[in-house]
Amino acid sequence: MRKPLLEYCQRLRISEVKGAIPPKATSAILDVGTQEIAVTGRLTNLRNGYRYYFLCPSCGKPLESLYCLDYSQWKCRDCLGLLYSSSMKR
């Protein structure tokens, strides 16, 4: 069975939803379609703000992007088993 390619999946970037996160919040829950996705903020090295990450609903890893395969749930690429097309041998 072939693994799905990352390039053919929908991608949700944290930069696309940053406006929905309350200012200076350390965590939040975002409604994305019918799914709730947790977001966490980490203080930057300069201590002048927060950098935000999604928490994968399956494994809990902090990530900047989540993927959706065939209108399923948003998850990280490891949980979905996605591969880059450049990693495929021709």
PDB file of N, CA, C and O in Angstrom:
ATOM      1  N   MET A   1       0.835  -1.179   0.000  1.00  0.00           N
ATOM      2  CA  MET A   1       0.000   0.000   0.000  1.00  0.00           C
ATOM      3  C   MET A   1       0.884   1.248   0.000  1.00  0.00           C
ATOM      4  O   MET A   1       1.855   1.330   0.753  1.00  0.00           O
ATOM      5  N   ARG A   2       0.548   2.196  -0.833  1.00  0.00           N
ATOM      6  CA  ARG A   2       1.324   3.426  -0.934  1.00  0.00           C
ATOM      7  C   ARG A   2       0.900   4.397   0.160  1.00  0.00           C
ATOM      8  O   ARG A   2      -0.282   4.530   0.477  1.00  0.00           O
ATOM      9  N   LYS A   3       1.885   5.064   0.721  1.00  0.00           N
ATOM     10  CA  LYS A   3       1.593   6.092   1.716  1.00  0.00           C
ATOM     11  C   LYS A   3       1.197   7.370   0.989  1.00  0.00           C
ATOM     12  O   LYS A   3       1.704   7.643  -0.099  1.00  0.00           O
ATOM     13  N   PRO A   4       0.293   8.161   1.578  1.00  0.00           N
ATOM     14  CA  PRO A   4      -0.122   9.411   0.933  1.00  0.00           C
ATOM     15  C   PRO A   4       1.003  10.447   0.933  1.00  0.00           C
ATOM     16  O   PRO A   4       1.871  10.445   1.805  1.00  0.00           O
ATOM     17  N   LEU A   5       0.965  11.319  -0.053  1.00  0.00           N
ATOM     18  CA  LEU A   5       1.969  12.367  -0.191  1.00  0.00           C
ATOM     19  C   LEU A   5       1.506  13.651   0.490  1.00  0.00           C
ATOM     20  O   LEU A   5       0.341  14.037   0.396  1.00  0.00           O
ATOM     21  N   LEU A   6       2.421  14.288   1.160  1.00  0.00           N
ATOM     22  CA  LEU A   6       2.147  15.502   1.902  1.00  0.00           C
ATOM     23  C   LEU A   6       1.654  16.620   0.987  1.00  0.00           C
ATOM     24  O   LEU A   6       0.799  17.415   1.379  1.00  0.00           O
ATOM     25  N   GLU A   7       2.186  16.681  -0.214  1.00  0.00           N
ATOM     26  CA  GLU A   7       1.835  17.762  -1.136  1.00  0.00           C
ATOM     27  C   GLU A   7       0.374  17.722  -1.584  1.00  0.00           C
ATOM     28  O   GLU A   7      -0.132  18.730  -2.079  1.00  0.00           O
ATOM     29  N   TYR A   8      -0.307  16.611  -1.431  1.00  0.00           N
ATOM     30  CA  TYR A   8      -1.692  16.491  -1.869  1.00  0.00           C
ATOM     31  C   TYR A   8      -2.688  16.615  -0.727  1.00  0.00           C
ATOM     32  O   TYR A   8      -3.872  16.334  -0.915  1.00  0.00           O
ATOM     33  N   CYS A   9      -2.242  17.026   0.442  1.00  0.00           N
ATOM     34  CA  CYS A   9      -3.112  17.172   1.609  1.00  0.00           C
ATOM     35  C   CYS A   9      -3.357  18.645   1.896  1.00  0.00           C
ATOM     36  O   CYS A   9      -2.572  19.510   1.507  1.00  0.00           O
ATOM     37  N   GLN A  10      -4.457  18.911   2.580  1.00  0.00           N
ATOM     38  CA  GLN A  10      -4.708  20.267   3.038  1.00  0.00           C
ATOM     39  C   GLN A  10      -3.753  20.561   4.190  1.00  0.00           C
ATOM     40  O   GLN A  10      -3.452  19.684   5.000  1.00  0.00           O
ATOM     41  N   ARG A  11      -3.283  21.806   4.253  1.00  0.00           N
ATOM     42  CA  ARG A  11      -2.338  22.200   5.298  1.00  0.00           C
ATOM     43  C   ARG A  11      -2.898  23.397   6.055  1.00  0.00           C
ATOM     44  O   ARG A  11      -3.387  24.351   5.450  1.00  0.00           O
ATOM     45  N   LEU A  12      -2.825  23.341   7.360  1.00  0.00           N
ATOM     46  CA  LEU A  12      -3.254  24.431   8.217  1.00  0.00           C
ATOM     47  C   LEU A  12      -2.029  24.941   8.966  1.00  0.00           C
ATOM     48  O   LEU A  12      -1.432  24.218   9.764  1.00  0.00           O
ATOM     49  N   ARG A  13      -1.658  26.195   8.702  1.00  0.00           N
ATOM     50  CA  ARG A  13      -0.484  26.798   9.335  1.00  0.00           C
ATOM     51  C   ARG A  13      -0.920  27.638  10.532  1.00  0.00           C
ATOM     52  O   ARG A  13      -2.001  28.227  10.529  1.00  0.00           O
ATOM     53  N   ILE A  14      -0.077  27.685  11.542  1.00  0.00           N
ATOM     54  CA  ILE A  14      -0.393  28.485  12.728  1.00  0.00           C
ATOM     55  C   ILE A  14      -0.499  29.957  12.373  1.00  0.00           C
ATOM     56  O   ILE A  14      -1.261  30.685  13.009  1.00  0.00           O
ATOM     57  N   SER A  15       0.243  30.413  11.376  1.00  0.00           N
ATOM     58  CA  SER A  15       0.179  31.816  10.962  1.00  0.00           C
ATOM     59  C   SER A  15      -1.190  32.186  10.392  1.00  0.00           C
ATOM     60  O   SER A  15      -1.580  33.353  10.425  1.00  0.00           O
ATOM     61  N   GLU A  16      -1.921  31.195   9.869  1.00  0.00           N
ATOM     62  CA  GLU A  16      -3.243  31.446   9.297  1.00  0.00           C
ATOM     63  C   GLU A  16      -4.309  31.677  10.362  1.00  0.00           C
ATOM     64  O   GLU A  16      -5.328  32.309  10.083  1.00  0.00           O
ATOM     65  N   VAL A  17      -4.093  31.178  11.572  1.00  0.00           N
ATOM     66  CA  VAL A  17      -5.101  31.287  12.633  1.00  0.00           C
ATOM     67  C   VAL A  17      -4.620  32.136  13.804  1.00  0.00           C
ATOM     68  O   VAL A  17      -5.284  32.196  14.839  1.00  0.00           O
ATOM     69  N   LYS A  18      -3.485  32.784  13.650  1.00  0.00           N
ATOM     70  CA  LYS A  18      -2.907  33.566  14.742  1.00  0.00           C
ATOM     71  C   LYS A  18      -3.849  34.663  15.221  1.00  0.00           C
ATOM     72  O   LYS A  18      -3.846  34.991  16.408  1.00  0.00           O
ATOM     73  N   GLY A  19      -4.644  35.232  14.343  1.00  0.00           N
ATOM     74  CA  GLY A  19      -5.581  36.286  14.718  1.00  0.00           C
ATOM     75  C   GLY A  19      -6.699  35.813  15.634  1.00  0.00           C
ATOM     76  O   GLY A  19      -7.319  36.628  16.318  1.00  0.00           O
ATOM     77  N   ALA A  20      -6.967  34.517  15.661  1.00  0.00           N
ATOM     78  CA  ALA A  20      -8.018  33.968  16.516  1.00  0.00           C
ATOM     79  C   ALA A  20      -7.525  33.670  17.932  1.00  0.00           C
ATOM     80  O   ALA A  20      -8.323  33.340  18.809  1.00  0.00           O
ATOM     81  N   ILE A  21      -6.223  33.785  18.157  1.00  0.00           N
ATOM     82  CA  ILE A  21      -5.648  33.518  19.480  1.00  0.00           C
ATOM     83  C   ILE A  21      -5.640  34.829  20.264  1.00  0.00           C
ATOM     84  O   ILE A  21      -5.144  35.840  19.768  1.00  0.00           O
ATOM     85  N   PRO A  22      -6.185  34.824  21.483  1.00  0.00           N
ATOM     86  CA  PRO A  22      -6.172  36.063  22.283  1.00  0.00           C
ATOM     87  C   PRO A  22      -4.746  36.557  22.531  1.00  0.00           C
ATOM     88  O   PRO A  22      -3.838  35.745  22.711  1.00  0.00           O
ATOM     89  N   PRO A  23      -4.534  37.880  22.542  1.00  0.00           N
ATOM     90  CA  PRO A  23      -3.189  38.421  22.761  1.00  0.00           C
ATOM     91  C   PRO A  23      -2.599  37.967  24.092  1.00  0.00           C
ATOM     92  O   PRO A  23      -3.290  37.945  25.110  1.00  0.00           O
ATOM     93  N   LYS A  24      -1.320  37.606  24.078  1.00  0.00           N
ATOM     94  CA  LYS A  24      -0.552  37.179  25.251  1.00  0.00           C
ATOM     95  C   LYS A  24      -1.124  35.947  25.946  1.00  0.00           C
ATOM     96  O   LYS A  24      -0.860  35.727  27.128  1.00  0.00           O
ATOM     97  N   ALA A  25      -1.900  35.147  25.232  1.00  0.00           N
ATOM     98  CA  ALA A  25      -2.441  33.910  25.805  1.00  0.00           C
ATOM     99  C   ALA A  25      -1.373  32.823  25.760  1.00  0.00           C
ATOM    100  O   ALA A  25      -0.616  32.732  24.794  1.00  0.00           O
ATOM    101  N   THR A  26      -1.313  32.006  26.796  1.00  0.00           N
ATOM    102  CA  THR A  26      -0.350  30.904  26.802  1.00  0.00           C
ATOM    103  C   THR A  26      -0.956  29.633  26.227  1.00  0.00           C
ATOM    104  O   THR A  26      -0.228  28.702  25.883  1.00  0.00           O
ATOM    105  N   SER A  27      -2.286  29.583  26.119  1.00  0.00           N
ATOM    106  CA  SER A  27      -2.940  28.436  25.490  1.00  0.00           C
ATOM    107  C   SER A  27      -4.340  28.845  25.044  1.00  0.00           C
ATOM    108  O   SER A  27      -4.911  29.814  25.546  1.00  0.00           O
ATOM    109  N   ALA A  28      -4.872  28.096  24.103  1.00  0.00           N
ATOM    110  CA  ALA A  28      -6.211  28.367  23.577  1.00  0.00           C
ATOM    111  C   ALA A  28      -6.736  27.113  22.895  1.00  0.00           C
ATOM    112  O   ALA A  28      -5.972  26.214  22.544  1.00  0.00           O
ATOM    113  N   ILE A  29      -8.034  27.067  22.715  1.00  0.00           N
ATOM    114  CA  ILE A  29      -8.687  25.996  21.961  1.00  0.00           C
ATOM    115  C   ILE A  29      -9.372  26.661  20.768  1.00  0.00           C
ATOM    116  O   ILE A  29     -10.191  27.564  20.938  1.00  0.00           O
ATOM    117  N   LEU A  30      -9.032  26.208  19.564  1.00  0.00           N
ATOM    118  CA  LEU A  30      -9.613  26.766  18.344  1.00  0.00           C
ATOM    119  C   LEU A  30     -10.573  25.767  17.725  1.00  0.00           C
ATOM    120  O   LEU A  30     -10.299  24.567  17.692  1.00  0.00           O
ATOM    121  N   ASP A  31     -11.707  26.269  17.232  1.00  0.00           N
ATOM    122  CA  ASP A  31     -12.648  25.445  16.488  1.00  0.00           C
ATOM    123  C   ASP A  31     -12.295  25.536  15.017  1.00  0.00           C
ATOM    124  O   ASP A  31     -12.396  26.602  14.410  1.00  0.00           O
ATOM    125  N   VAL A  32     -11.882  24.415  14.443  1.00  0.00           N
ATOM    126  CA  VAL A  32     -11.535  24.342  13.031  1.00  0.00           C
ATOM    127  C   VAL A  32     -12.495  23.341  12.403  1.00  0.00           C
ATOM    128  O   VAL A  32     -12.327  22.129  12.533  1.00  0.00           O
ATOM    129  N   GLY A  33     -13.502  23.870  11.721  1.00  0.00           N
ATOM    130  CA  GLY A  33     -14.539  22.997  11.181  1.00  0.00           C
ATOM    131  C   GLY A  33     -15.315  22.377  12.331  1.00  0.00           C
ATOM    132  O   GLY A  33     -15.896  23.089  13.150  1.00  0.00           O
ATOM    133  N   THR A  34     -15.323  21.067  12.394  1.00  0.00           N
ATOM    134  CA  THR A  34     -16.023  20.364  13.474  1.00  0.00           C
ATOM    135  C   THR A  34     -15.059  19.874  14.546  1.00  0.00           C
ATOM    136  O   THR A  34     -15.464  19.158  15.462  1.00  0.00           O
ATOM    137  N   GLN A  35     -13.803  20.247  14.443  1.00  0.00           N
ATOM    138  CA  GLN A  35     -12.767  19.741  15.341  1.00  0.00           C
ATOM    139  C   GLN A  35     -12.217  20.868  16.225  1.00  0.00           C
ATOM    140  O   GLN A  35     -12.036  21.997  15.768  1.00  0.00           O
ATOM    141  N   GLU A  36     -11.958  20.546  17.488  1.00  0.00           N
ATOM    142  CA  GLU A  36     -11.300  21.485  18.380  1.00  0.00           C
ATOM    143  C   GLU A  36      -9.814  21.154  18.432  1.00  0.00           C
ATOM    144  O   GLU A  36      -9.432  20.005  18.656  1.00  0.00           O
ATOM    145  N   ILE A  37      -8.977  22.174  18.223  1.00  0.00           N
ATOM    146  CA  ILE A  37      -7.531  21.977  18.209  1.00  0.00           C
ATOM    147  C   ILE A  37      -6.912  22.879  19.262  1.00  0.00           C
ATOM    148  O   ILE A  37      -7.201  24.074  19.317  1.00  0.00           O
ATOM    149  N   ALA A  38      -6.058  22.300  20.097  1.00  0.00           N
ATOM    150  CA  ALA A  38      -5.381  23.059  21.143  1.00  0.00           C
ATOM    151  C   ALA A  38      -4.173  23.783  20.565  1.00  0.00           C
ATOM    152  O   ALA A  38      -3.478  23.272  19.686  1.00  0.00           O
ATOM    153  N   VAL A  39      -3.943  24.981  21.081  1.00  0.00           N
ATOM    154  CA  VAL A  39      -2.795  25.797  20.699  1.00  0.00           C
ATOM    155  C   VAL A  39      -2.070  26.171  21.984  1.00  0.00           C
ATOM    156  O   VAL A  39      -2.698  26.502  22.989  1.00  0.00           O
ATOM    157  N   THR A  40      -0.755  26.116  21.944  1.00  0.00           N
ATOM    158  CA  THR A  40       0.046  26.509  23.097  1.00  0.00           C
ATOM    159  C   THR A  40       1.029  27.593  22.695  1.00  0.00           C
ATOM    160  O   THR A  40       1.510  27.622  21.562  1.00  0.00           O
ATOM    161  N   GLY A  41       1.319  28.477  23.627  1.00  0.00           N
ATOM    162  CA  GLY A  41       2.275  29.553  23.374  1.00  0.00           C
ATOM    163  C   GLY A  41       3.516  29.366  24.226  1.00  0.00           C
ATOM    164  O   GLY A  41       3.432  29.035  25.409  1.00  0.00           O
ATOM    165  N   ARG A  42       4.651  29.578  23.618  1.00  0.00           N
ATOM    166  CA  ARG A  42       5.925  29.504  24.338  1.00  0.00           C
ATOM    167  C   ARG A  42       6.581  30.872  24.289  1.00  0.00           C
ATOM    168  O   ARG A  42       6.605  31.520  23.243  1.00  0.00           O
ATOM    169  N   LEU A  43       7.105  31.301  25.404  1.00  0.00           N
ATOM    170  CA  LEU A  43       7.773  32.583  25.487  1.00  0.00           C
ATOM    171  C   LEU A  43       9.024  32.571  24.608  1.00  0.00           C
ATOM    172  O   LEU A  43       9.789  31.606  24.619  1.00  0.00           O
ATOM    173  N   THR A  44       9.226  33.647  23.847  1.00  0.00           N
ATOM    174  CA  THR A  44      10.390  33.726  22.971  1.00  0.00           C
ATOM    175  C   THR A  44      11.661  33.927  23.798  1.00  0.00           C
ATOM    176  O   THR A  44      11.591  34.264  24.980  1.00  0.00           O
ATOM    177  N   ASN A  45      12.814  33.720  23.174  1.00  0.00           N
ATOM    178  CA  ASN A  45      14.089  33.884  23.869  1.00  0.00           C
ATOM    179  C   ASN A  45      14.297  35.301  24.380  1.00  0.00           C
ATOM    180  O   ASN A  45      14.920  35.498  25.423  1.00  0.00           O
ATOM    181  N   LEU A  46      13.785  36.281  23.662  1.00  0.00           N
ATOM    182  CA  LEU A  46      13.927  37.672  24.079  1.00  0.00           C
ATOM    183  C   LEU A  46      12.907  38.079  25.139  1.00  0.00           C
ATOM    184  O   LEU A  46      12.950  39.194  25.658  1.00  0.00           O
ATOM    185  N   ARG A  47      11.992  37.169  25.453  1.00  0.00           N
ATOM    186  CA  ARG A  47      10.955  37.399  26.462  1.00  0.00           C
ATOM    187  C   ARG A  47      10.043  38.580  26.103  1.00  0.00           C
ATOM    188  O   ARG A  47       9.534  39.271  26.986  1.00  0.00           O
ATOM    189  N   ASN A  48       9.843  38.802  24.799  1.00  0.00           N
ATOM    190  CA  ASN A  48       9.016  39.922  24.379  1.00  0.00           C
ATOM    191  C   ASN A  48       7.711  39.479  23.717  1.00  0.00           C
ATOM    192  O   ASN A  48       7.004  40.308  23.144  1.00  0.00           O
ATOM    193  N   GLY A  49       7.387  38.220  23.784  1.00  0.00           N
ATOM    194  CA  GLY A  49       6.156  37.733  23.181  1.00  0.00           C
ATOM    195  C   GLY A  49       6.124  36.221  23.184  1.00  0.00           C
ATOM    196  O   GLY A  49       6.988  35.563  23.763  1.00  0.00           O
ATOM    197  N   TYR A  50       5.108  35.681  22.525  1.00  0.00           N
ATOM    198  CA  TYR A  50       4.916  34.236  22.478  1.00  0.00           C
ATOM    199  C   TYR A  50       4.987  33.727  21.048  1.00  0.00           C
ATOM    200  O   TYR A  50       4.603  34.420  20.106  1.00  0.00           O
ATOM    201  N   ARG A  51       5.474  32.532  20.906  1.00  0.00           N
ATOM    202  CA  ARG A  51       5.435  31.821  19.628  1.00  0.00           C
ATOM    203  C   ARG A  51       4.439  30.688  19.809  1.00  0.00           C
ATOM    204  O   ARG A  51       4.513  29.934  20.779  1.00  0.00           O
ATOM    205  N   TYR A  52       3.506  30.572  18.867  1.00  0.00           N
ATOM    206  CA  TYR A  52       2.398  29.634  19.037  1.00  0.00           C
ATOM    207  C   TYR A  52       2.576  28.377  18.203  1.00  0.00           C
ATOM    208  O   TYR A  52       3.159  28.401  17.118  1.00  0.00           O
ATOM    209  N   TYR A  53       2.060  27.280  18.736  1.00  0.00           N
ATOM    210  CA  TYR A  53       2.127  25.971  18.097  1.00  0.00           C
ATOM    211  C   TYR A  53       0.797  25.246  18.279  1.00  0.00           C
ATOM    212  O   TYR A  53       0.137  25.389  19.308  1.00  0.00           O
ATOM    213  N   PHE A  54       0.413  24.467  17.267  1.00  0.00           N
ATOM    214  CA  PHE A  54      -0.698  23.538  17.424  1.00  0.00           C
ATOM    215  C   PHE A  54      -0.216  22.363  18.256  1.00  0.00           C
ATOM    216  O   PHE A  54       0.966  22.022  18.224  1.00  0.00           O
ATOM    217  N   LEU A  55      -1.112  21.747  18.993  1.00  0.00           N
ATOM    218  CA  LEU A  55      -0.826  20.472  19.636  1.00  0.00           C
ATOM    219  C   LEU A  55      -1.573  19.416  18.830  1.00  0.00           C
ATOM    220  O   LEU A  55      -2.797  19.477  18.713  1.00  0.00           O
ATOM    221  N   CYS A  56      -0.851  18.452  18.276  1.00  0.00           N
ATOM    222  CA  CYS A  56      -1.482  17.412  17.470  1.00  0.00           C
ATOM    223  C   CYS A  56      -2.519  16.690  18.321  1.00  0.00           C
ATOM    224  O   CYS A  56      -2.202  16.252  19.427  1.00  0.00           O
ATOM    225  N   PRO A  57      -3.759  16.554  17.830  1.00  0.00           N
ATOM    226  CA  PRO A  57      -4.795  15.876  18.598  1.00  0.00           C
ATOM    227  C   PRO A  57      -4.495  14.396  18.872  1.00  0.00           C
ATOM    228  O   PRO A  57      -5.042  13.820  19.812  1.00  0.00           O
ATOM    229  N   SER A  58      -3.643  13.789  18.071  1.00  0.00           N
ATOM    230  CA  SER A  58      -3.346  12.361  18.257  1.00  0.00           C
ATOM    231  C   SER A  58      -2.163  12.115  19.186  1.00  0.00           C
ATOM    232  O   SER A  58      -2.254  11.314  20.117  1.00  0.00           O
ATOM    233  N   CYS A  59      -1.047  12.809  18.930  1.00  0.00           N
ATOM    234  CA  CYS A  59       0.169  12.516  19.693  1.00  0.00           C
ATOM    235  C   CYS A  59       0.558  13.620  20.674  1.00  0.00           C
ATOM    236  O   CYS A  59       1.365  13.380  21.572  1.00  0.00           O
ATOM    237  N   GLY A  60       0.006  14.816  20.526  1.00  0.00           N
ATOM    238  CA  GLY A  60       0.287  15.905  21.450  1.00  0.00           C
ATOM    239  C   GLY A  60       1.555  16.692  21.180  1.00  0.00           C
ATOM    240  O   GLY A  60       1.923  17.542  21.990  1.00  0.00           O
ATOM    241  N   LYS A  61       2.240  16.439  20.062  1.00  0.00           N
ATOM    242  CA  LYS A  61       3.463  17.182  19.731  1.00  0.00           C
ATOM    243  C   LYS A  61       3.119  18.628  19.360  1.00  0.00           C
ATOM    244  O   LYS A  61       2.101  18.870  18.712  1.00  0.00           O
ATOM    245  N   PRO A  62       3.958  19.592  19.763  1.00  0.00           N
ATOM    246  CA  PRO A  62       3.760  20.974  19.322  1.00  0.00           C
ATOM    247  C   PRO A  62       4.300  21.154  17.898  1.00  0.00           C
ATOM    248  O   PRO A  62       5.455  20.833  17.620  1.00  0.00           O
ATOM    249  N   LEU A  63       3.451  21.671  17.002  1.00  0.00           N
ATOM    250  CA  LEU A  63       3.809  21.798  15.589  1.00  0.00           C
ATOM    251  C   LEU A  63       3.304  23.105  15.012  1.00  0.00           C
ATOM    252  O   LEU A  63       2.342  23.686  15.515  1.00  0.00           O
ATOM    253  N   GLU A  64       3.956  23.567  13.952  1.00  0.00           N
ATOM    254  CA  GLU A  64       3.516  24.777  13.274  1.00  0.00           C
ATOM    255  C   GLU A  64       2.475  24.501  12.197  1.00  0.00           C
ATOM    256  O   GLU A  64       1.784  25.424  11.766  1.00  0.00           O
ATOM    257  N   SER A  65       2.348  23.258  11.753  1.00  0.00           N
ATOM    258  CA  SER A  65       1.380  22.908  10.706  1.00  0.00           C
ATOM    259  C   SER A  65       0.696  21.592  11.036  1.00  0.00           C
ATOM    260  O   SER A  65       1.297  20.680  11.602  1.00  0.00           O
ATOM    261  N   LEU A  66      -0.577  21.517  10.666  1.00  0.00           N
ATOM    262  CA  LEU A  66      -1.336  20.272  10.746  1.00  0.00           C
ATOM    263  C   LEU A  66      -1.875  19.971   9.355  1.00  0.00           C
ATOM    264  O   LEU A  66      -2.022  20.874   8.531  1.00  0.00           O
ATOM    265  N   TYR A  67      -2.166  18.713   9.098  1.00  0.00           N
ATOM    266  CA  TYR A  67      -2.603  18.275   7.776  1.00  0.00           C
ATOM    267  C   TYR A  67      -3.913  17.509   7.881  1.00  0.00           C
ATOM    268  O   TYR A  67      -4.230  16.903   8.905  1.00  0.00           O
ATOM    269  N   CYS A  68      -4.665  17.559   6.780  1.00  0.00           N
ATOM    270  CA  CYS A  68      -5.943  16.865   6.707  1.00  0.00           C
ATOM    271  C   CYS A  68      -5.939  16.023   5.432  1.00  0.00           C
ATOM    272  O   CYS A  68      -5.693  16.535   4.340  1.00  0.00           O
ATOM    273  N   LEU A  69      -6.208  14.758   5.579  1.00  0.00           N
ATOM    274  CA  LEU A  69      -6.198  13.823   4.459  1.00  0.00           C
ATOM    275  C   LEU A  69      -7.629  13.421   4.130  1.00  0.00           C
ATOM    276  O   LEU A  69      -8.299  12.790   4.948  1.00  0.00           O
ATOM    277  N   ASP A  70      -8.096  13.777   2.951  1.00  0.00           N
ATOM    278  CA  ASP A  70      -9.438  13.406   2.486  1.00  0.00           C
ATOM    279  C   ASP A  70     -10.545  13.801   3.460  1.00  0.00           C
ATOM    280  O   ASP A  70     -11.400  12.984   3.802  1.00  0.00           O
ATOM    281  N   TYR A  71     -10.523  15.054   3.904  1.00  0.00           N
ATOM    282  CA  TYR A  71     -11.563  15.605   4.780  1.00  0.00           C
ATOM    283  C   TYR A  71     -11.696  14.853   6.104  1.00  0.00           C
ATOM    284  O   TYR A  71     -12.789  14.778   6.665  1.00  0.00           O
ATOM    285  N   SER A  72     -10.613  14.308   6.595  1.00  0.00           N
ATOM    286  CA  SER A  72     -10.643  13.630   7.888  1.00  0.00           C
ATOM    287  C   SER A  72     -10.260  14.644   8.969  1.00  0.00           C
ATOM    288  O   SER A  72     -10.424  15.847   8.771  1.00  0.00           O
ATOM    289  N   GLN A  73      -9.763  14.182  10.081  1.00  0.00           N
ATOM    290  CA  GLN A  73      -9.350  15.041  11.188  1.00  0.00           C
ATOM    291  C   GLN A  73      -7.981  15.653  10.916  1.00  0.00           C
ATOM    292  O   GLN A  73      -7.164  15.073  10.200  1.00  0.00           O
ATOM    293  N   TRP A  74      -7.737  16.825  11.490  1.00  0.00           N
ATOM    294  CA  TRP A  74      -6.429  17.467  11.389  1.00  0.00           C
ATOM    295  C   TRP A  74      -5.457  16.750  12.310  1.00  0.00           C
ATOM    296  O   TRP A  74      -5.752  16.542  13.487  1.00  0.00           O
ATOM    297  N   LYS A  75      -4.296  16.370  11.778  1.00  0.00           N
ATOM    298  CA  LYS A  75      -3.268  15.674  12.538  1.00  0.00           C
ATOM    299  C   LYS A  75      -1.901  16.074  11.988  1.00  0.00           C
ATOM    300  O   LYS A  75      -1.803  16.740  10.957  1.00  0.00           O
ATOM    301  N   CYS A  76      -0.839  15.655  12.696  1.00  0.00           N
ATOM    302  CA  CYS A  76       0.515  15.924  12.193  1.00  0.00           C
ATOM    303  C   CYS A  76       0.849  14.930  11.079  1.00  0.00           C
ATOM    304  O   CYS A  76       0.150  13.935  10.891  1.00  0.00           O
ATOM    305  N   ARG A  77       1.909  15.209  10.358  1.00  0.00           N
ATOM    306  CA  ARG A  77       2.256  14.344   9.223  1.00  0.00           C
ATOM    307  C   ARG A  77       2.725  12.966   9.672  1.00  0.00           C
ATOM    308  O   ARG A  77       2.563  11.993   8.936  1.00  0.00           O
ATOM    309  N   ASP A  78       3.300  12.867  10.861  1.00  0.00           N
ATOM    310  CA  ASP A  78       3.712  11.555  11.367  1.00  0.00           C
ATOM    311  C   ASP A  78       2.500  10.680  11.675  1.00  0.00           C
ATOM    312  O   ASP A  78       2.490   9.495  11.342  1.00  0.00           O
ATOM    313  N   CYS A  79       1.482  11.254  12.307  1.00  0.00           N
ATOM    314  CA  CYS A  79       0.280  10.488  12.652  1.00  0.00           C
ATOM    315  C   CYS A  79      -0.497  10.050  11.412  1.00  0.00           C
ATOM    316  O   CYS A  79      -1.121   8.988  11.408  1.00  0.00           O
ATOM    317  N   LEU A  80      -0.457  10.873  10.357  1.00  0.00           N
ATOM    318  CA  LEU A  80      -1.136  10.513   9.109  1.00  0.00           C
ATOM    319  C   LEU A  80      -0.278   9.630   8.211  1.00  0.00           C
ATOM    320  O   LEU A  80      -0.783   9.068   7.239  1.00  0.00           O
ATOM    321  N   GLY A  81       1.010   9.499   8.520  1.00  0.00           N
ATOM    322  CA  GLY A  81       1.908   8.681   7.707  1.00  0.00           C
ATOM    323  C   GLY A  81       2.215   9.306   6.366  1.00  0.00           C
ATOM    324  O   GLY A  81       2.341   8.600   5.366  1.00  0.00           O
ATOM    325  N   LEU A  82       2.336  10.630   6.330  1.00  0.00           N
ATOM    326  CA  LEU A  82       2.573  11.332   5.063  1.00  0.00           C
ATOM    327  C   LEU A  82       4.056  11.332   4.696  1.00  0.00           C
ATOM    328  O   LEU A  82       4.931  11.357   5.561  1.00  0.00           O
ATOM    329  N   LEU A  83       4.304  11.302   3.407  1.00  0.00           N
ATOM    330  CA  LEU A  83       5.668  11.361   2.874  1.00  0.00           C
ATOM    331  C   LEU A  83       5.788  12.544   1.925  1.00  0.00           C
ATOM    332  O   LEU A  83       4.807  12.958   1.307  1.00  0.00           O
ATOM    333  N   TYR A  84       6.998  13.084   1.813  1.00  0.00           N
ATOM    334  CA  TYR A  84       7.283  14.091   0.793  1.00  0.00           C
ATOM    335  C   TYR A  84       7.486  13.372  -0.536  1.00  0.00           C
ATOM    336  O   TYR A  84       8.029  12.268  -0.572  1.00  0.00           O
ATOM    337  N   SER A  85       7.051  13.996  -1.625  1.00  0.00           N
ATOM    338  CA  SER A  85       7.211  13.380  -2.941  1.00  0.00           C
ATOM    339  C   SER A  85       8.689  13.230  -3.289  1.00  0.00           C
ATOM    340  O   SER A  85       9.055  12.315  -4.026  1.00  0.00           O
ATOM    341  N   SER A  86       9.541  14.110  -2.772  1.00  0.00           N
ATOM    342  CA  SER A  86      10.960  14.023  -3.065  1.00  0.00           C
ATOM    343  C   SER A  86      11.627  12.800  -2.412  1.00  0.00           C
ATOM    344  O   SER A  86      12.721  12.400  -2.811  1.00  0.00           O
ATOM    345  N   SER A  87      10.969  12.217  -1.420  1.00  0.00           N
ATOM    346  CA  SER A  87      11.545  11.037  -0.755  1.00  0.00           C
ATOM    347  C   SER A  87      11.192   9.739  -1.489  1.00  0.00           C
ATOM    348  O   SER A  87      11.706   8.676  -1.138  1.00  0.00           O
ATOM    349  N   MET A  88      10.337   9.810  -2.485  1.00  0.00           N
ATOM    350  CA  MET A  88       9.942   8.620  -3.246  1.00  0.00           C
ATOM    351  C   MET A  88      11.021   8.310  -4.281  1.00  0.00           C
ATOM    352  O   MET A  88      11.501   9.206  -4.975  1.00  0.00           O
ATOM    353  N   LYS A  89      11.394   7.046  -4.378  1.00  0.00           N
ATOM    354  CA  LYS A  89      12.372   6.636  -5.395  1.00  0.00           C
ATOM    355  C   LYS A  89      11.664   6.503  -6.729  1.00  0.00           C
ATOM    356  O   LYS A  89      10.530   6.031  -6.813  1.00  0.00           O
ATOM    357  N   ARG A  90      12.355   6.926  -7.759  1.00  0.00           N
ATOM    358  CA  ARG A  90      11.756   6.856  -9.099  1.00  0.00           C
ATOM    359  C   ARG A  90      12.372   5.769  -9.904  1.00  0.00           C
ATOM    360  O   ARG A  90      11.992   5.564 -11.057  1.00  0.00           O
TER     361      ARG A  90
END
